[in-house]
C-alpha cells in the first residue's frame, strides 16, 4: 500500500488553495497512493497566512469541504483535509477524513492546543481511528504529535498502523533555511517524528507546508524510526512511500502499562 503527503505553498487566495488541492490530490492518485494528507489548517489557512476573513465563515468552509469531496470522488482517492470547522458557534481545528467516493467518514479535532491557539480554536475532547482499504490510522495535529506523544500512543493502542500528522512550522518571512532533513542542528521537530514511530512501532506520516523558512520537512517514518522518504524544503509537491502493514505491529505501544 502507498500513502502520500501533500505539501502546498501558503495560499492566501481561495482559488489558489482549490487549485493546489486538485493538483496534489491528482498527483497522489497518479503515484498509486490510497490516501493523501494535507498540512494543518489548509482551509482556509493557518491564522496569519493572509486569507480573507470571509473564507472562514461556516458557509464558506462548508462549500470548501464540498469541493474537496468532489475532488476525492473525481480522482478516487481518500483525503485527510485539515481545516477550520464550526460546531454550533464554536470553531475547531480539525482534520476531515474524506473517502475515495467523496463521503465524509468523520473528523479528528485538535485536542491539545498550543497556548498561542487558546483564543483561536476550541479544543476537541475525543479521539478516534479511521479505516480506509484495510488501513487503520489515527490523526495527531501539530502540537499534539510534537509535544503530546500520548495522542499518538492512544491511536497505536487502538490498532492504528499509521498516524498522520498534519502540522505547520516555519513560514515565508524570516528564519533559517534548513539544508538536510534530520540534521543534528535542525529544530527538534524531525527527531520527534522519528520518536513517535519508533516508540510505538508504527508508521508516522508528518506533513508541513512548503515555505522559505521551514522548521521541519514532510516525511514518512518507518516503525523502526528510520525516515523512508522526505520532501525537499521549500518545494511544493507530494511525498509518497510504500508501507508494509505487517511491520507496523504496535509492539512497543501495546507493552505500555498505564498507572491506575
MARDREN-146399 format. One record per residue: residue number from 1; residue in three letters; x, y, z of N, C-alpha, C in turn. Coordinates in Angstrom, 1 decimal, always signed. Layout:
<rs>
> NUM_ALA_X_Y_Z_X_Y_Z_X_Y_Z;
...
</rs>
This chain:
<rs>
> 1_UNK_+0.8_-1.2_+0.0_+0.0_+0.0_+0.0_+0.9_+1.2_+0.0;
> 2_UNK_+0.5_+2.3_-0.7_+1.2_+3.5_-0.7_+0.3_+4.6_+0.0;
> 3_UNK_+1.0_+5.5_+0.7_+0.4_+6.7_+1.3_+1.1_+7.9_+0.8;
> 4_UNK_+0.4_+9.0_+0.8_+1.0_+10.3_+0.2_+0.8_+11.4_+1.2;
> 5_UNK_+1.7_+12.4_+1.2_+1.6_+13.6_+1.9_+1.7_+14.7_+0.9;
> 6_UNK_+0.8_+15.7_+1.0_+0.8_+16.9_+0.1_+1.3_+18.1_+0.8;
> 7_UNK_+2.4_+18.7_+0.2_+3.0_+19.9_+0.7_+2.8_+21.1_-0.2;
> 8_UNK_+1.7_+21.8_+0.0_+1.4_+23.0_-0.8_+2.2_+24.2_-0.3;
> 9_UNK_+2.3_+25.3_-1.1_+2.8_+26.5_-0.6_+1.6_+27.2_+0.3;
> 10_UNK_+2.0_+28.3_+1.0_+0.9_+29.1_+1.7_+0.1_+29.8_+0.6;
> 11_UNK_-1.2_+29.6_+0.7_-2.1_+30.1_-0.4_-3.1_+31.1_+0.2;
> 12_UNK_-2.9_+32.4_+0.2_-3.9_+33.3_+0.8_-5.2_+33.4_-0.1;
> 13_UNK_-5.1_+33.0_-1.3_-6.2_+33.1_-2.3_-7.0_+31.8_-2.3;
> 14_UNK_-8.3_+31.9_-2.2_-9.2_+30.7_-2.2_-9.0_+29.9_-3.4;
> 15_UNK_-9.0_+30.5_-4.6_-8.9_+29.8_-5.8_-7.6_+29.1_-5.9;
> 16_UNK_-6.5_+29.7_-5.4_-5.2_+29.0_-5.4_-5.2_+27.8_-4.5;
> 17_UNK_-5.8_+27.9_-3.4_-5.9_+26.7_-2.5_-6.7_+25.6_-3.2;
> 18_UNK_-7.8_+25.9_-3.8_-8.5_+24.9_-4.6_-7.7_+24.3_-5.7;
> 19_UNK_-6.9_+25.1_-6.4_-6.1_+24.5_-7.5_-5.0_+23.6_-6.9;
> 20_UNK_-4.4_+24.0_-5.8_-3.3_+23.1_-5.2_-4.0_+21.8_-4.6;
> 21_UNK_-5.2_+21.9_-4.1_-5.8_+20.7_-3.6_-6.1_+19.8_-4.7;
> 22_UNK_-6.6_+20.3_-5.8_-6.8_+19.4_-7.0_-5.5_+18.8_-7.6;
> 23_UNK_-4.5_+19.7_-7.7_-3.2_+19.3_-8.4_-2.5_+18.2_-7.5;
> 24_UNK_-2.4_+18.4_-6.2_-1.7_+17.5_-5.4_-2.5_+16.2_-5.2;
> 25_UNK_-3.8_+16.3_-5.1_-4.6_+15.1_-5.0_-4.4_+14.2_-6.2;
> 26_UNK_-4.5_+14.9_-7.4_-4.3_+14.1_-8.7_-2.9_+13.5_-8.7;
> 27_UNK_-1.9_+14.2_-8.3_-0.6_+13.7_-8.3_-0.5_+12.5_-7.4;
> 28_UNK_-1.1_+12.5_-6.2_-1.1_+11.4_-5.3_-1.8_+10.2_-5.9;
> 29_UNK_-2.9_+10.4_-6.5_-3.6_+9.3_-7.2_-2.7_+8.7_-8.3;
> 30_UNK_-2.1_+9.5_-9.0_-1.2_+9.1_-10.1_-0.1_+8.2_-9.6;
> 31_UNK_+0.4_+8.6_-8.4_+1.5_+7.8_-7.8_+1.1_+6.4_-7.3;
> 32_UNK_-0.2_+6.2_-7.2_-0.7_+4.9_-6.7_-1.1_+4.9_-5.3;
> 33_UNK_-1.1_+6.1_-4.6_-1.4_+6.2_-3.2_-2.9_+5.9_-3.0;
> 34_UNK_-3.2_+5.3_-1.8_-4.5_+5.1_-1.4_-5.1_+6.3_-0.7;
> 35_UNK_-4.3_+7.1_+0.0_-4.8_+8.2_+0.8_-3.7_+9.3_+0.7;
> 36_UNK_-4.2_+10.6_+0.8_-3.2_+11.7_+0.8_-3.6_+12.6_+1.9;
> 37_UNK_-2.6_+13.1_+2.7_-2.9_+14.0_+3.8_-2.3_+15.4_+3.5;
> 38_UNK_-3.1_+16.5_+3.8_-2.6_+17.8_+3.6_-2.2_+18.4_+5.0;
> 39_UNK_-1.5_+19.5_+5.0_-1.0_+20.1_+6.3_-2.1_+20.8_+7.1;
> 40_UNK_-1.7_+21.1_+8.3_-2.7_+21.7_+9.3_-3.3_+23.0_+8.8;
> 41_UNK_-4.7_+23.0_+9.0_-5.5_+24.2_+8.7_-5.3_+24.6_+7.2;
> 42_UNK_-5.3_+23.7_+6.3_-5.1_+24.0_+4.9_-6.3_+24.9_+4.4;
> 43_UNK_-7.4_+24.7_+4.9_-8.6_+25.5_+4.6_-9.1_+26.2_+5.9;
> 44_UNK_-9.1_+27.5_+5.9_-8.7_+28.4_+4.9_-7.3_+28.8_+5.0;
> 45_UNK_-6.5_+28.2_+5.9_-5.1_+28.5_+6.2_-4.9_+28.8_+7.6;
> 46_UNK_-3.7_+28.6_+8.1_-3.4_+28.9_+9.5_-3.5_+30.4_+9.7;
> 47_UNK_-3.9_+30.8_+10.9_-4.0_+32.2_+11.2_-2.7_+32.9_+10.9;
> 48_UNK_-2.9_+34.1_+10.2_-1.7_+34.9_+9.8_-1.2_+34.6_+8.4;
> 49_UNK_-1.9_+33.7_+7.7_-1.5_+33.3_+6.4_-2.1_+34.3_+5.3;
> 50_UNK_-2.9_+35.3_+5.7_-3.3_+36.3_+4.8_-4.6_+36.0_+4.1;
> 51_UNK_-5.4_+35.0_+4.5_-6.6_+34.7_+3.8_-7.7_+35.7_+4.2;
> 52_UNK_-8.7_+35.8_+3.4_-9.8_+36.8_+3.7_-10.7_+36.2_+4.8;
> 53_UNK_-11.1_+37.1_+5.7_-12.0_+36.6_+6.8_-13.2_+35.9_+6.3;
> 54_UNK_-13.7_+36.3_+5.1_-14.9_+35.7_+4.5_-14.7_+34.2_+4.2;
> 55_UNK_-13.4_+33.8_+4.1_-13.1_+32.4_+3.8_-13.3_+31.5_+5.0;
> 56_UNK_-13.5_+32.1_+6.2_-13.6_+31.4_+7.4_-15.0_+31.3_+8.0;
> 57_UNK_-16.0_+31.7_+7.3_-17.3_+31.6_+7.8_-17.8_+30.2_+7.7;
> 58_UNK_-18.8_+29.8_+8.4_-19.3_+28.4_+8.3_-19.7_+28.1_+6.9;
> 59_UNK_-20.4_+29.0_+6.2_-20.9_+28.7_+4.9_-19.7_+28.5_+3.9;
> 60_UNK_-18.7_+29.4_+4.0_-17.5_+29.2_+3.1_-16.8_+27.9_+3.4;
> 61_UNK_-16.7_+27.5_+4.6_-16.0_+26.2_+5.0_-16.8_+25.0_+4.5;
> 62_UNK_-18.1_+25.1_+4.6_-18.9_+24.0_+4.1_-18.8_+23.9_+2.6;
> 63_UNK_-18.7_+25.0_+1.8_-18.6_+25.0_+0.4_-17.2_+24.4_+0.0;
> 64_UNK_-16.2_+24.8_+0.8_-14.8_+24.3_+0.5_-14.7_+22.8_+0.8;
> 65_UNK_-15.4_+22.3_+1.8_-15.4_+20.9_+2.1_-16.1_+20.1_+1.0;
> 66_UNK_-17.2_+20.7_+0.5_-18.0_+20.0_-0.6_-17.1_+20.0_-1.9;
> 67_UNK_-16.4_+21.0_-2.1_-15.4_+21.0_-3.3_-14.4_+19.9_-3.1;
> 68_UNK_-13.9_+19.7_-1.9_-12.9_+18.7_-1.6_-13.5_+17.3_-1.8;
> 69_UNK_-14.7_+17.1_-1.4_-15.4_+15.9_-1.6_-15.5_+15.5_-3.0;
> 70_UNK_-15.8_+16.5_-3.9_-15.9_+16.3_-5.3_-14.5_+15.9_-5.9;
> 71_UNK_-13.5_+16.5_-5.4_-12.1_+16.2_-5.9_-11.8_+14.8_-5.5;
> 72_UNK_-12.0_+14.4_-4.3_-11.8_+13.0_-3.8_-12.5_+12.0_-4.7;
> 73_UNK_-13.8_+12.3_-5.0_-14.6_+11.3_-5.8_-14.1_+11.3_-7.3;
> 74_UNK_-13.7_+12.5_-7.8_-13.3_+12.6_-9.2_-12.0_+11.8_-9.4;
> 75_UNK_-11.1_+11.8_-8.4_-9.8_+11.1_-8.6_-9.8_+9.8_-7.9;
> 76_UNK_-10.8_+9.4_-7.1_-10.9_+8.1_-6.5_-9.8_+7.9_-5.5;
> 77_UNK_-9.6_+8.8_-4.6_-8.5_+8.7_-3.5_-9.1_+9.3_-2.3;
> 78_UNK_-8.8_+8.7_-1.1_-9.2_+9.3_+0.2_-8.3_+10.5_+0.5;
> 79_UNK_-8.9_+11.5_+1.2_-8.1_+12.7_+1.5_-8.3_+13.0_+3.0;
> 80_UNK_-7.2_+13.3_+3.7_-7.3_+13.9_+5.0_-7.1_+15.4_+4.8;
> 81_UNK_-8.1_+16.1_+5.2_-8.2_+17.5_+4.9_-8.3_+18.4_+6.1;
> 82_UNK_-7.2_+18.9_+6.6_-7.2_+19.8_+7.8_-7.8_+21.1_+7.5;
> 83_UNK_-8.7_+21.5_+8.4_-9.4_+22.8_+8.1_-10.1_+23.3_+9.4;
> 84_UNK_-10.5_+24.5_+9.4_-11.3_+25.1_+10.5_-12.7_+24.5_+10.3;
> 85_UNK_-13.4_+24.3_+11.4_-14.8_+23.8_+11.3_-15.6_+24.2_+12.5;
> 86_UNK_-16.8_+24.7_+12.1_-17.8_+25.2_+13.2_-18.7_+24.1_+13.6;
> 87_UNK_-18.8_+24.0_+14.9_-19.9_+23.1_+15.5_-20.6_+24.1_+16.5;
> 88_UNK_-21.9_+24.4_+16.1_-22.6_+25.5_+16.8_-21.9_+26.8_+16.5;
> 89_UNK_-21.6_+27.5_+17.6_-20.9_+28.8_+17.4_-19.4_+28.7_+17.8;
> 90_UNK_-18.9_+27.5_+17.9_-17.5_+27.3_+18.2_-16.8_+26.8_+17.0;
> 91_UNK_-15.5_+27.2_+16.9_-14.7_+26.8_+15.8_-13.6_+25.9_+16.3;
> 92_UNK_-13.3_+24.8_+15.6_-12.4_+23.8_+15.9_-11.3_+23.7_+14.8;
> 93_UNK_-10.1_+23.2_+15.2_-9.1_+22.9_+14.3_-9.2_+21.4_+14.0;
> 94_UNK_-9.7_+21.0_+12.9_-10.0_+19.6_+12.6_-9.2_+19.0_+11.4;
> 95_UNK_-9.2_+17.7_+11.3_-8.8_+17.1_+10.0_-10.0_+16.2_+9.6;
> 96_UNK_-10.6_+16.6_+8.5_-11.7_+15.9_+7.9_-11.2_+14.7_+7.1;
> 97_UNK_-11.9_+13.6_+7.3_-11.5_+12.4_+6.5_-12.5_+12.1_+5.5;
> 98_UNK_-12.1_+12.2_+4.2_-13.0_+12.0_+3.1_-12.6_+10.7_+2.3;
> 99_UNK_-13.6_+9.8_+2.1_-13.4_+8.6_+1.5_-13.2_+8.8_+0.0;
> 100_UNK_-12.7_+7.8_-0.7_-12.4_+7.9_-2.1_-13.7_+8.1_-3.0;
> 101_UNK_-14.9_+7.8_-2.4_-16.1_+8.1_-3.1_-16.7_+9.5_-2.8;
> 102_UNK_-15.9_+10.3_-2.0_-16.3_+11.6_-1.6_-17.2_+11.7_-0.4;
> 103_UNK_-17.5_+10.6_+0.3_-18.2_+10.6_+1.5_-17.4_+11.0_+2.7;
> 104_UNK_-18.0_+11.8_+3.6_-17.3_+12.2_+4.9_-17.3_+11.0_+5.8;
> 105_UNK_-16.1_+10.6_+6.3_-16.0_+9.5_+7.3_-16.0_+10.0_+8.7;
> 106_UNK_-15.8_+11.2_+8.9_-15.7_+11.8_+10.2_-14.5_+12.8_+10.3;
> 107_UNK_-14.2_+13.3_+11.5_-13.1_+14.2_+11.6_-12.4_+14.0_+13.0;
> 108_UNK_-11.2_+14.4_+13.0_-10.5_+14.4_+14.3_-10.2_+15.9_+14.6;
> 109_UNK_-10.7_+16.3_+15.8_-10.4_+17.7_+16.2_-9.1_+17.7_+17.0;
> 110_UNK_-8.4_+18.8_+16.9_-7.2_+19.0_+17.7_-7.6_+19.2_+19.2;
> 111_UNK_-7.1_+18.3_+20.0_-7.4_+18.3_+21.4_-6.4_+19.1_+22.2;
> 112_UNK_-5.2_+18.9_+21.9_-4.1_+19.6_+22.7_-3.7_+20.9_+21.9;
> 113_UNK_-4.2_+22.0_+22.2_-3.9_+23.3_+21.5_-2.6_+23.8_+22.0;
> 114_UNK_-1.8_+24.5_+21.2_-0.7_+25.3_+21.6_-1.2_+26.4_+22.4;
> 115_UNK_-0.5_+26.9_+23.4_-1.0_+28.0_+24.2_-1.4_+29.2_+23.4;
> 116_UNK_-0.7_+29.4_+22.3_-1.0_+30.6_+21.4_-2.3_+30.4_+20.7;
> 117_UNK_-2.9_+29.2_+20.7_-4.1_+29.0_+20.0_-5.3_+29.0_+20.8;
> 118_UNK_-5.2_+29.2_+22.1_-6.3_+29.2_+23.0_-7.4_+30.1_+22.6;
> 119_UNK_-7.1_+31.3_+22.0_-8.1_+32.2_+21.7_-8.6_+32.1_+20.2;
> 120_UNK_-8.0_+31.1_+19.5_-8.4_+30.9_+18.1_-9.4_+29.7_+17.9;
> 121_UNK_-9.1_+28.6_+18.6_-9.9_+27.4_+18.5_-10.4_+26.9_+19.8;
> 122_UNK_-11.5_+26.1_+19.7_-12.0_+25.4_+20.9_-11.3_+24.0_+20.8;
> 123_UNK_-10.8_+23.5_+21.9_-10.1_+22.2_+21.9_-11.2_+21.1_+21.8;
> 124_UNK_-10.8_+20.0_+21.0_-11.7_+18.9_+20.9_-11.6_+18.1_+22.2;
> 125_UNK_-12.5_+17.0_+22.3_-12.5_+16.3_+23.6_-12.6_+14.8_+23.3;
> 126_UNK_-12.4_+14.3_+22.1_-12.5_+12.9_+21.8_-11.4_+12.6_+20.7;
> 127_UNK_-11.0_+11.3_+20.7_-10.1_+10.8_+19.7_-10.7_+9.6_+19.0;
> 128_UNK_-10.3_+9.3_+17.8_-10.8_+8.1_+17.1_-9.8_+7.7_+16.1;
> 129_UNK_-10.0_+6.5_+15.6_-9.2_+5.9_+14.5_-10.2_+5.7_+13.3;
> 130_UNK_-9.6_+5.7_+12.1_-10.3_+5.5_+10.9_-9.8_+4.3_+10.1;
> 131_UNK_-10.5_+3.9_+9.1_-10.1_+2.8_+8.3_-10.4_+3.0_+6.8;
> 132_UNK_-9.4_+2.9_+6.0_-9.5_+3.1_+4.5_-8.8_+1.9_+3.8;
> 133_UNK_-9.5_+1.1_+3.1_-9.0_+0.0_+2.4_-8.1_-0.9_+3.3;
> 134_UNK_-8.6_-1.2_+4.5_-7.8_-2.0_+5.4_-6.7_-1.3_+6.2;
> 135_UNK_-6.5_-0.1_+5.9_-5.5_+0.7_+6.6_-6.2_+1.4_+7.8;
> 136_UNK_-5.8_+1.0_+9.0_-6.3_+1.7_+10.2_-5.3_+2.8_+10.6;
> 137_UNK_-5.8_+4.0_+10.8_-4.9_+5.1_+11.1_-5.6_+6.1_+12.1;
> 138_UNK_-4.7_+6.8_+12.7_-5.1_+7.9_+13.6_-4.6_+9.2_+13.1;
> 139_UNK_-5.0_+10.3_+13.7_-4.5_+11.6_+13.3_-4.1_+12.4_+14.6;
> 140_UNK_-2.9_+13.0_+14.6_-2.5_+13.9_+15.6_-2.1_+15.2_+15.0;
> 141_UNK_-2.6_+16.3_+15.4_-2.4_+17.6_+14.7_-1.3_+18.4_+15.4;
> 142_UNK_-0.3_+18.7_+14.7_+0.8_+19.6_+15.0_+1.3_+19.4_+16.4;
> 143_UNK_+1.0_+20.4_+17.3_+1.5_+20.4_+18.7_+1.3_+19.0_+19.4;
> 144_UNK_+0.2_+18.3_+19.0_-0.1_+17.0_+19.6_+1.0_+16.0_+19.4;
> 145_UNK_+1.4_+15.9_+18.1_+2.4_+14.9_+17.8_+3.8_+15.3_+18.2;
> 146_UNK_+4.0_+16.6_+18.4_+5.4_+17.1_+18.8_+5.6_+17.1_+20.3;
> 147_UNK_+4.5_+17.4_+21.0_+4.7_+17.6_+22.5_+3.8_+16.8_+23.4;
> 148_UNK_+2.9_+16.1_+22.7_+1.9_+15.2_+23.5_+2.0_+13.8_+22.9;
> 149_UNK_+3.0_+13.0_+23.1_+3.2_+11.7_+22.5_+2.1_+10.8_+22.9;
> 150_UNK_+1.3_+11.1_+23.9_+0.2_+10.2_+24.3_-0.9_+10.2_+23.2;
> 151_UNK_-1.0_+11.2_+22.5_-2.0_+11.2_+21.4_-1.7_+10.2_+20.3;
> 152_UNK_-0.4_+10.0_+20.0_+0.0_+9.0_+19.0_-0.1_+7.6_+19.6;
> 153_UNK_+0.3_+7.5_+20.9_+0.3_+6.2_+21.5_-1.2_+5.7_+21.6;
> 154_UNK_-2.1_+6.6_+21.9_-3.5_+6.2_+22.0_-4.0_+5.5_+20.7;
> 155_UNK_-3.6_+6.2_+19.6_-4.1_+5.6_+18.3_-3.4_+4.3_+18.0;
> 156_UNK_-2.1_+4.2_+18.4_-1.4_+2.9_+18.2_-2.0_+1.8_+19.0;
> 157_UNK_-2.5_+2.1_+20.2_-3.1_+1.1_+21.0_-4.5_+0.7_+20.6;
> 158_UNK_-5.0_+1.5_+19.7_-6.4_+1.2_+19.1_-6.2_+0.5_+17.8;
> 159_UNK_-5.0_+0.1_+17.5_-4.8_-0.7_+16.2_-4.3_+0.1_+15.0;
> 160_UNK_-4.0_+1.4_+15.2_-3.5_+2.2_+14.1_-2.2_+1.8_+13.6;
> 161_UNK_-2.1_+1.6_+12.3_-0.8_+1.2_+11.7_+0.0_+2.5_+11.3;
> 162_UNK_-0.7_+3.6_+11.1_-0.1_+4.8_+10.7_-0.8_+5.9_+11.5;
> 163_UNK_+0.0_+6.9_+12.0_-0.6_+8.1_+12.5_-0.2_+9.3_+11.6;
> 164_UNK_-1.2_+9.9_+11.0_-0.9_+11.1_+10.1_-0.8_+12.3_+11.0;
> 165_UNK_+0.1_+13.2_+10.6_+0.5_+14.3_+11.5_+0.5_+15.6_+10.7;
> 166_UNK_-0.6_+16.2_+10.3_-0.6_+17.5_+9.7_-0.1_+18.6_+10.6;
> 167_UNK_+0.8_+19.4_+10.2_+1.3_+20.4_+11.0_+1.8_+21.6_+10.2;
> 168_UNK_+2.1_+22.7_+10.9_+2.7_+23.9_+10.3_+3.8_+24.4_+11.2;
> 169_UNK_+5.0_+24.5_+10.7_+6.1_+25.1_+11.4_+6.9_+25.9_+10.3;
> 170_UNK_+7.4_+27.1_+10.8_+8.2_+28.0_+9.9_+7.3_+29.0_+9.2;
> 171_UNK_+7.7_+29.4_+8.0_+6.9_+30.4_+7.3_+7.8_+31.0_+6.2;
> 172_UNK_+7.3_+32.1_+5.6_+8.0_+32.8_+4.5_+8.7_+34.1_+4.8;
> 173_UNK_+8.5_+34.5_+6.1_+9.0_+35.9_+6.4_+10.4_+35.9_+7.0;
> 174_UNK_+10.8_+35.0_+7.9_+12.1_+35.0_+8.5_+12.4_+33.7_+9.1;
> 175_UNK_+13.7_+33.4_+9.2_+14.1_+32.2_+9.8_+15.4_+31.7_+9.2;
> 176_UNK_+15.7_+30.4_+9.4_+16.9_+29.8_+8.9_+16.5_+28.8_+7.7;
> 177_UNK_+17.2_+28.8_+6.7_+17.0_+27.8_+5.6_+17.7_+26.5_+5.9;
> 178_UNK_+16.9_+25.5_+6.2_+17.4_+24.2_+6.5_+18.0_+23.5_+5.2;
> 179_UNK_+19.0_+22.7_+5.4_+19.6_+22.1_+4.2_+19.5_+20.6_+4.2;
> 180_UNK_+19.4_+19.9_+5.4_+19.5_+18.5_+5.4_+18.4_+18.0_+6.4;
> 181_UNK_+17.5_+17.1_+5.9_+16.5_+16.6_+6.8_+17.1_+15.8_+7.9;
> 182_UNK_+16.7_+16.1_+9.2_+17.1_+15.3_+10.3_+18.5_+15.7_+10.8;
> 183_UNK_+19.1_+16.8_+10.3_+20.4_+17.2_+10.8_+20.4_+17.5_+12.3;
> 184_UNK_+21.5_+17.3_+13.0_+21.5_+17.5_+14.4_+21.3_+18.9_+14.9;
> 185_UNK_+21.5_+19.9_+14.0_+21.3_+21.3_+14.3_+19.9_+21.8_+14.0;
> 186_UNK_+19.1_+21.0_+13.3_+17.8_+21.4_+13.0_+16.9_+21.5_+14.2;
> 187_UNK_+15.8_+22.2_+14.2_+14.9_+22.2_+15.3_+14.5_+20.7_+15.6;
> 188_UNK_+14.0_+20.5_+16.8_+13.7_+19.1_+17.3_+12.6_+18.4_+16.5;
> 189_UNK_+11.8_+19.1_+15.7_+10.6_+18.5_+15.2_+10.8_+17.2_+14.4;
> 190_UNK_+11.8_+17.1_+13.6_+12.1_+15.9_+12.8_+12.5_+14.8_+13.7;
> 191_UNK_+13.2_+15.0_+14.8_+13.6_+14.0_+15.7_+12.3_+13.5_+16.4;
> 192_UNK_+11.4_+14.4_+16.7_+10.1_+14.0_+17.3_+9.3_+13.0_+16.4;
> 193_UNK_+9.3_+13.3_+15.1_+8.7_+12.5_+14.2_+9.2_+11.0_+14.3;
> 194_UNK_+10.5_+10.9_+14.3_+11.2_+9.6_+14.3_+10.8_+8.9_+15.6;
> 195_UNK_+10.8_+9.6_+16.7_+10.4_+9.0_+18.0_+9.0_+8.5_+18.1;
> 196_UNK_+8.1_+9.3_+17.5_+6.7_+8.9_+17.5_+6.5_+7.5_+16.8;
> 197_UNK_+7.3_+7.3_+15.8_+7.2_+6.0_+15.1_+7.9_+4.9_+15.9;
> 198_UNK_+9.1_+5.2_+16.3_+9.9_+4.2_+17.0_+9.3_+3.8_+18.3;
> 199_UNK_+8.8_+4.7_+19.1_+8.3_+4.3_+20.4_+7.0_+3.6_+20.4;
> 200_UNK_+6.4_+3.6_+19.2_+5.1_+2.9_+19.1_+5.1_+1.7_+18.1;
> 201_UNK_+6.2_+1.6_+17.4_+6.4_+0.6_+16.3_+5.3_+0.7_+15.3;
> 202_UNK_+5.0_+1.9_+14.8_+4.1_+2.1_+13.7_+4.7_+3.1_+12.8;
> 203_UNK_+4.0_+3.4_+11.7_+4.4_+4.4_+10.7_+3.9_+5.8_+11.2;
> 204_UNK_+4.7_+6.8_+11.0_+4.3_+8.2_+11.3_+4.5_+9.0_+10.1;
> 205_UNK_+3.5_+9.7_+9.6_+3.5_+10.4_+8.4_+3.2_+11.9_+8.7;
> 206_UNK_+4.2_+12.7_+8.6_+4.1_+14.1_+9.1_+4.2_+15.0_+7.9;
> 207_UNK_+3.3_+16.0_+7.8_+3.2_+16.8_+6.6_+3.1_+18.3_+6.9;
> 208_UNK_+4.0_+19.1_+6.3_+4.1_+20.5_+6.5_+3.9_+21.2_+5.2;
> 209_UNK_+3.7_+22.5_+5.2_+3.7_+23.4_+4.0_+5.1_+23.5_+3.5;
> 210_UNK_+5.2_+23.9_+2.2_+6.4_+24.2_+1.6_+6.6_+25.7_+1.7;
> 211_UNK_+7.6_+26.1_+2.5_+7.8_+27.6_+2.8_+9.3_+27.9_+2.7;
> 212_UNK_+9.6_+29.1_+2.7_+11.0_+29.6_+2.5_+11.8_+29.2_+3.8;
> 213_UNK_+11.2_+29.3_+4.9_+12.0_+29.1_+6.2_+11.2_+27.9_+6.9;
> 214_UNK_+11.2_+26.8_+6.4_+10.6_+25.6_+7.1_+11.4_+25.2_+8.3;
> 215_UNK_+10.7_+24.8_+9.4_+11.4_+24.3_+10.5_+11.3_+22.8_+10.6;
> 216_UNK_+10.6_+22.2_+9.7_+10.5_+20.7_+9.6_+10.0_+20.4_+8.2;
> 217_UNK_+10.5_+19.2_+7.7_+10.1_+18.8_+6.4_+9.1_+17.6_+6.4;
> 218_UNK_+8.2_+17.6_+5.5_+7.3_+16.5_+5.4_+8.1_+15.2_+5.2;
> 219_UNK_+7.6_+14.1_+5.9_+8.4_+12.9_+5.9_+7.5_+11.7_+6.3;
> 220_UNK_+7.8_+10.5_+5.9_+7.2_+9.3_+6.3_+8.2_+8.4_+7.0;
> 221_UNK_+7.9_+8.1_+8.2_+8.9_+7.4_+9.1_+8.4_+6.0_+9.3;
> 222_UNK_+9.4_+5.1_+9.2_+9.1_+3.6_+9.4_+9.0_+3.3_+10.9;
> 223_UNK_+8.4_+2.1_+11.2_+8.2_+1.7_+12.6_+9.5_+1.5_+13.3;
> 224_UNK_+10.7_+1.5_+12.7_+11.9_+1.4_+13.4_+12.6_+2.8_+13.5;
> 225_UNK_+11.8_+3.8_+13.2_+12.3_+5.2_+13.4_+13.1_+5.7_+12.2;
> 226_UNK_+13.3_+5.0_+11.2_+14.1_+5.4_+10.0_+13.2_+6.3_+9.1;
> 227_UNK_+13.7_+7.3_+8.5_+13.0_+8.1_+7.6_+13.0_+7.4_+6.2;
> 228_UNK_+11.8_+7.1_+5.7_+11.7_+6.4_+4.4_+11.9_+7.4_+3.3;
> 229_UNK_+11.2_+8.5_+3.4_+11.2_+9.5_+2.3_+10.9_+10.8_+2.9;
> 230_UNK_+11.4_+11.9_+2.4_+11.0_+13.3_+2.8_+11.0_+14.2_+1.6;
> 231_UNK_+10.2_+15.3_+1.8_+10.1_+16.3_+0.8_+11.2_+17.3_+0.9;
> 232_UNK_+11.7_+17.8_-0.2_+12.8_+18.8_-0.1_+12.2_+20.1_+0.4;
> 233_UNK_+12.9_+20.8_+1.3_+12.5_+22.0_+1.9_+12.1_+23.0_+0.8;
> 234_UNK_+11.0_+23.7_+1.0_+10.6_+24.8_+0.1_+10.0_+24.4_-1.2;
> 235_UNK_+9.9_+23.1_-1.5_+9.4_+22.6_-2.8_+8.0_+22.0_-2.6;
> 236_UNK_+7.0_+22.7_-3.2_+5.7_+22.1_-3.2_+5.7_+20.7_-3.9;
> 237_UNK_+4.8_+19.8_-3.5_+4.7_+18.5_-4.1_+4.2_+17.5_-3.2;
> 238_UNK_+4.3_+16.2_-3.6_+3.9_+15.1_-2.8_+5.1_+14.3_-2.3;
> 239_UNK_+4.9_+13.7_-1.2_+5.8_+12.7_-0.6_+5.1_+11.4_-0.6;
> 240_UNK_+5.7_+10.4_-1.2_+5.0_+9.1_-1.3_+5.9_+7.9_-0.9;
> 241_UNK_+5.3_+7.0_-0.2_+6.1_+5.8_+0.1_+5.2_+4.6_+0.2;
> 242_UNK_+5.7_+3.4_-0.2_+5.1_+2.1_+0.1_+5.2_+1.9_+1.6;
> 243_UNK_+4.2_+1.3_+2.2_+4.3_+0.9_+3.6_+3.9_-0.6_+3.7;
> 244_UNK_+4.5_-1.3_+4.6_+4.2_-2.7_+4.9_+3.5_-2.8_+6.2;
> 245_UNK_+2.2_-3.1_+6.1_+1.4_-3.0_+7.3_+1.8_-4.1_+8.4;
> 246_UNK_+2.4_-5.2_+7.9_+2.8_-6.2_+8.8_+4.0_-5.7_+9.7;
> 247_UNK_+4.7_-4.7_+9.3_+5.8_-4.2_+10.1_+5.3_-3.2_+11.2;
> 248_UNK_+4.1_-2.7_+11.0_+3.5_-1.8_+11.9_+2.8_-2.6_+13.0;
> 249_UNK_+3.5_-3.2_+13.9_+3.0_-4.2_+14.8_+2.3_-3.5_+16.1;
> 250_UNK_+2.8_-2.2_+16.3_+2.3_-1.6_+17.6_+2.9_-2.2_+18.8;
> 251_UNK_+4.0_-3.0_+18.6_+4.6_-3.8_+19.7_+4.9_-3.0_+21.0;
> 252_UNK_+5.6_-1.9_+20.8_+6.0_-1.1_+22.0_+4.8_-0.4_+22.6;
> 253_UNK_+3.9_+0.1_+21.7_+2.8_+0.8_+22.2_+1.9_-0.1_+23.1;
> 254_UNK_+1.8_-1.4_+22.7_+0.9_-2.3_+23.4_+1.6_-2.9_+24.7;
> 255_UNK_+2.9_-2.6_+24.9_+3.5_-3.0_+26.1_+3.3_-2.0_+27.2;
> 256_UNK_+2.8_-0.8_+26.8_+2.6_+0.3_+27.8_+1.7_-0.2_+28.9;
> 257_UNK_+2.0_+0.1_+30.1_+1.2_-0.3_+31.3_+0.8_+1.0_+32.0;
> 258_UNK_-0.5_+1.4_+31.8_-1.0_+2.6_+32.4_-1.0_+2.5_+33.9;
> 259_UNK_-0.7_+3.6_+34.6_-0.8_+3.7_+36.1_-2.2_+4.0_+36.4;
> 260_UNK_-2.8_+3.2_+37.3_-4.2_+3.5_+37.7_-4.3_+4.5_+38.8;
</rs>
